[in-house]
Amino acid sequence: LKTVKNIDLILRKNLHTYLLNIINNEPDGARLIKSTIKKEVETPLAVFLNSSNPKGGDKIIASYKGDALDLTVSSWHYKDFMIWLYHEKKYTL
């Protein structure tokens, strides 16, 4: 989880596994790790942030689907969930 201007970046396990598979197949070590993350995550993330314009407090969820990086914005916050949960319980009693 990385916070930049109050935006959280969440890397799903399937993306982590995909990156590890790339890195494990090559003997270059740290240089390969850096270039792989830049190519597979940083560059697409920069393009996504420029085009999606997320608000402070949003979460960017990065996962690997099919054969590509999938980036989505989630505006659902813990506080919103707790308010919803409170109202759901109140109305179902």
C-alpha positions in Angstrom: 0.0 0.0 0.0 1.5 3.3 -1.1 0.0 6.7 -0.4 0.6 9.6 -2.8 -1.5 12.8 -2.3 -3.9 10.7 -0.2 -4.4 8.1 -2.9 -3.8 4.5 -1.9 -2.3 2.0 -4.3 -3.4 -1.5 -3.6 -1.6 -4.3 -5.4 -3.7 -7.5 -5.6 -2.0 -10.8 -5.1 -2.4 -11.9 -8.7 -0.3 -8.9 -9.8 2.3 -9.7 -7.2 2.4 -13.3 -8.4 2.7 -12.2 -12.1 5.6 -9.9 -11.3 7.4 -12.6 -9.2 7.0 -15.0 -12.2 8.8 -12.6 -14.5 11.5 -11.9 -12.0 12.1 -15.5 -11.0 12.7 -16.5 -14.7 15.7 -14.1 -15.0 19.0 -14.1 -13.2 19.6 -10.3 -13.4 18.6 -9.5 -9.8 17.8 -6.0 -8.7 18.1 -4.4 -12.1 15.4 -6.7 -13.5 13.1 -6.0 -10.5 13.3 -2.3 -11.1 12.8 -2.4 -14.8 10.0 -4.9 -14.5 8.1 -2.8 -12.0 8.6 0.3 -14.1 7.4 -1.4 -17.3 4.5 -3.4 -15.9 3.2 -1.0 -13.1 4.7 2.5 -13.0 4.3 3.6 -16.6 0.7 2.3 -17.0 -0.2 3.8 -13.6 1.1 7.2 -14.6 -1.0 7.1 -17.8 -4.0 6.0 -15.8 -3.6 8.7 -13.2 -3.4 11.4 -15.8 -6.6 10.1 -17.5 -8.7 9.2 -14.6 -8.0 12.1 -12.2 -8.8 10.4 -8.9 -9.8 12.4 -5.8 -8.0 12.5 -2.5 -8.9 9.4 -0.4 -9.6 7.3 -3.5 -8.0 3.9 -3.8 -6.3 2.6 -7.0 -6.6 -1.1 -7.2 -4.0 -2.8 -9.5 -4.5 -6.4 -10.5 -3.5 -8.6 -13.4 -6.4 -9.9 -15.5 -6.0 -11.9 -18.6 -2.7 -10.7 -20.1 -2.8 -7.1 -18.9 -2.6 -4.8 -15.9 -6.0 -3.7 -14.7 -6.3 -0.4 -12.8 -9.6 0.7 -11.2 -10.5 3.6 -8.9 -12.5 2.8 -5.8 -14.1 5.7 -3.9 -15.5 3.4 -1.3 -14.1 4.4 2.1 -14.2 2.7 5.5 -16.2 5.6 6.9 -18.8 5.2 4.1 -19.1 1.5 4.7 -19.6 2.0 8.4 -22.4 4.5 7.8 -24.0 2.2 5.3 -23.7 -0.8 7.7 -25.3 1.3 10.5 -28.3 2.3 8.3 -28.7 -1.3 7.0 -29.0 -2.6 10.5 -31.3 0.2 11.5 -33.7 -0.4 8.7 -33.8 -4.2 8.9 -34.7 -4.3 12.6 
